[in-house]
């Protein structure tokens, strides 16, 4: 079965469309785009030059994928830049995903991601697989979002930050440092609020490993240790591959990792006691809130 192109669609030169791919009316596919099999390009979707995608992706109406980056340094005359997309991703209405700024560079999307309406992925960002960006979540340039992470509605991330596997940002949060894997972060700036226990169960992480992750979380955020001390505890007591990944994630952080909610509480409390009275405990997450259901914060 060959590709189906509506007469009212605009398809540029040297475009490659795989078997079963459909292109709706008003859709624009620029020169040189390559799409695999069974992709759906809905009416009025836009796919820009330098974009390649695998199989069974959906580009919904008014989504803009592969257009110029929002970067003053971008100059199309200097050379081609790219957007590389895997398989089975969904780009909903008004979602924007931009290609890279630097010649030869690429923005990369993995497999089975879901980008809800109004979400944004900027130039040179690296998005893993099974990532979800809820409405109006924004990933800025050069960021990494690892497999299974969720950015809830209206969340923002500073350039060059990383979000670990199965980590969740709660709605309206912003981050300016790396978010270690398997945890829940929220606030402005985001701080650690618990473990994404529901997400870990859904990912098939076995109970013994979840116990190790909880131990690692407490060493890192709940026992008053320095990061180096916490890493030594995790390395000694948490031998699973999942915790080895957590260790490597923290060790390789260039921007540092987000603080714990109690660290933020102490900082704010010191500020408020100077002239406004002590901050109430309810203004920060309680120590018992280590396991938070992912469904409650989307």
C-alpha positions in Angstrom: 0.0 0.0 0.0 1.6 3.3 -1.1 1.3 6.6 0.7 -1.9 8.6 0.4 -1.6 12.4 -0.2 -4.6 14.7 -0.2 -4.7 17.0 -3.3 -4.8 20.0 -1.0 -1.6 19.0 0.8 1.8 20.6 -0.1 4.6 18.0 -0.3 8.0 19.3 -1.3 10.8 17.9 -3.4 12.7 14.6 -2.6 10.2 13.7 0.2 10.1 10.0 1.1 6.8 8.6 2.5 6.6 5.0 3.6 3.8 2.6 2.9 0.5 3.4 4.4 1.4 7.0 5.4 -1.4 9.4 4.9 -1.2 13.2 4.5 -4.3 15.3 5.1 -5.5 18.5 3.4 -3.6 21.7 4.1 -0.6 19.8 5.5 2.8 21.0 4.6 5.8 18.7 4.3 9.0 20.5 3.2 11.8 19.3 0.9 13.8 16.3 1.9 11.6 15.1 4.8 11.7 11.3 5.3 8.8 9.5 7.0 8.5 5.7 7.5 5.4 3.5 7.3 1.9 4.2 8.5 2.5 7.7 9.7 -0.6 10.0 9.9 -0.1 13.7 9.0 -3.4 15.3 10.0 -4.8 18.4 8.2 -2.8 21.6 8.5 0.2 19.9 10.2 3.7 21.2 9.3 6.8 19.0 9.0 10.0 21.0 8.3 13.1 20.4 6.3 15.7 18.2 7.9 13.1 16.0 9.7 13.2 12.2 9.6 10.7 10.0 11.4 10.2 6.2 11.8 6.9 4.4 11.7 3.4 5.0 13.1 3.9 8.6 14.3 0.9 11.0 14.4 1.2 14.7 13.5 -2.0 16.3 14.6 -3.6 19.5 13.2 -1.5 22.6 13.7 1.4 20.8 15.1 4.7 22.3 13.9 7.6 19.8 13.8 11.1 20.4 12.4 10.7 24.2 11.9 13.5 26.7 12.6 14.8 26.9 16.2 13.9 29.9 18.4 17.6 30.8 18.7 19.1 34.1 17.5 22.3 32.3 16.6 20.5 30.2 14.0 21.5 30.9 10.4 20.1 28.5 7.8 22.8 29.6 5.3 25.5 28.0 7.5 24.3 24.4 6.9 21.6 21.9 7.4 20.3 21.0 10.9 18.1 18.1 11.8 15.2 16.6 13.8 15.3 12.8 14.2 12.1 11.1 15.5 11.6 7.4 16.3 8.5 5.4 16.2 4.9 5.6 17.5 5.1 9.2 18.8 2.1 11.5 19.1 2.3 15.2 18.4 -0.9 16.9 19.4 -2.4 20.2 18.3 -0.1 23.3 18.4 2.8 21.2 19.7 6.1 22.6 18.5 9.4 20.6 18.1 12.3 22.5 16.6 15.3 21.2 14.7 18.9 22.0 15.9 20.7 25.3 15.7 24.3 24.2 14.9 25.1 22.8 11.4 25.0 19.1 11.5 23.3 19.0 14.9 20.0 17.3 15.7 17.1 17.4 18.1 16.3 13.8 18.9 13.0 12.2 19.9 12.9 8.5 20.9 9.9 6.1 20.7 6.3 6.1 22.0 6.4 9.7 23.4 3.3 11.8 23.8 3.4 15.5 23.3 0.2 17.1 24.4 -1.3 20.3 22.9 0.8 23.4 23.3 3.9 21.5 24.5 7.4 22.5 23.2 10.7 20.9 22.5 13.6 23.3 21.7 16.7 22.9 19.6 19.3 20.2 20.4 17.1 18.7 23.1 17.4 14.9 23.6 14.1 13.2 24.5 14.1 9.5 25.4 11.3 7.0 24.9 7.9 6.9 26.6 8.2 10.5 27.7 5.1 12.6 28.3 4.8 16.3 28.0 1.5 17.5 29.3 -0.2 20.6 28.0 2.2 23.7 27.8 5.2 21.9 29.2 8.3 23.3 27.7 11.8 21.7 27.2 14.4 24.3 26.4 17.6 24.0 24.3 20.2 21.3 24.9 18.1 19.6 27.7 17.9 15.8 28.2 14.7 14.1 29.2 15.3 10.4 29.9 13.0 7.4 29.3 9.6 7.4 31.1 9.8 10.9 32.5 6.7 13.1 32.8 6.5 16.8 32.7 3.1 17.9 33.9 1.1 20.9 32.7 2.8 24.3 32.5 6.2 23.1 33.6 9.5 24.6 32.5 13.1 23.5 32.4 16.3 25.6 32.2 18.7 25.1 29.3 21.2 22.2 29.6 19.3 20.6 32.5 18.5 16.8 32.6 15.5 14.9 33.9 16.1 11.3 34.9 14.2 8.1 34.0 10.6 7.9 35.5 10.9 11.2 37.1 7.8 13.5 37.3 7.6 17.2 37.6 4.3 18.3 39.2 2.2 21.0 37.4 3.4 24.6 37.3 6.9 23.7 38.5 10.2 25.0 37.1 13.7 23.6 37.4 17.1 25.0 37.1 19.1 21.9 38.1 19.1 18.3 37.2 16.3 16.0 38.5 17.6 12.5 39.6 15.6 9.5 38.3 12.6 7.8 39.9 11.4 10.7 41.9 8.8 13.4 42.1 9.7 17.1 42.0 7.6 20.2 42.4 7.8 23.9 43.2 9.5 27.0 41.9 12.3 26.0 41.8 11.4 22.3 42.0 12.5 20.3 44.9 12.3 16.6 45.8 8.9 15.6 47.1 8.9 11.8 47.0 9.4 8.6 45.0 7.3 7.9 41.8 6.2 4.6 43.2 3.2 4.3 40.8 5.4 4.9 37.8 8.0 2.4 39.0 5.3 -0.3 39.4 3.9 0.4 36.0 7.4 0.2 34.5 7.7 -3.3 36.0 10.4 -2.4 38.5 10.4 -5.3 41.0 9.8 -4.7 44.7 13.3 -5.3 45.9 14.6 -2.7 43.5 11.9 -0.2 44.6 13.1 -0.7 48.1 16.7 0.1 47.0 15.4 3.2 45.3 13.6 4.3 48.4 16.9 3.8 50.4 18.8 5.8 47.8 16.2 8.6 48.0 16.4 8.9 51.8 20.2 8.9 51.7 20.2 11.7 49.1 17.4 13.8 50.5 16.2 12.8 54.0 19.2 12.1 56.2 21.1 15.4 56.2 24.1 13.9 54.2 26.3 15.7 51.8 25.9 14.5 48.2 29.2 12.7 48.4 28.2 11.0 51.6 24.9 10.0 50.1 26.6 8.6 47.0 28.8 6.4 49.1 25.8 5.0 51.0 24.0 4.3 47.7 27.0 2.7 46.2 27.4 0.4 49.2 23.8 -0.5 49.9 22.0 -0.3 46.6 23.7 -2.6 44.0 20.8 -2.8 41.4 21.3 -1.6 37.9 18.7 1.1 38.5 20.6 2.5 41.4 23.9 2.4 39.4 22.2 4.5 36.8 21.1 6.9 39.5 24.6 7.1 40.9 26.0 7.8 37.4 23.3 10.4 36.8 24.3 12.4 39.9 28.0 12.0 39.5 27.9 13.3 35.9 25.7 16.3 36.7 27.2 19.6 35.5 24.5 21.9 36.9 24.0 20.1 40.2 20.9 18.3 41.4 17.7 19.8 42.8 17.4 20.2 46.5 15.2 18.3 48.9 12.0 19.9 50.2 13.4 20.1 53.7 16.5 21.9 52.5 14.2 24.4 50.8 12.0 24.7 53.9 15.1 25.5 56.1 16.3 28.2 53.7 12.9 29.8 53.5 12.3 29.6 57.2 15.6 31.4 57.9 14.5 34.1 55.5 11.1 34.6 56.9 12.2 34.5 60.6 14.2 37.7 60.0 11.1 39.8 59.8 7.9 37.9 59.1 7.7 35.1 61.5 8.4 31.4 61.0 7.2 29.7 57.9 4.5 27.2 58.6 5.3 23.5 58.2 2.4 23.2 55.7 4.4 25.3 53.2 6.8 22.5 52.6 6.4 18.7 51.9 6.3 16.6 55.1 8.9 13.8 55.7 6.2 11.2 55.4 5.4 12.2 51.8 7.9 9.8 50.3 5.5 7.9 48.1 3.2 10.0 45.9 0.8 8.7 43.3 1.7 9.9 39.9 -1.9 10.2 38.9 -2.5 12.9 41.6 -0.1 15.5 40.1 -0.7 15.4 36.4 
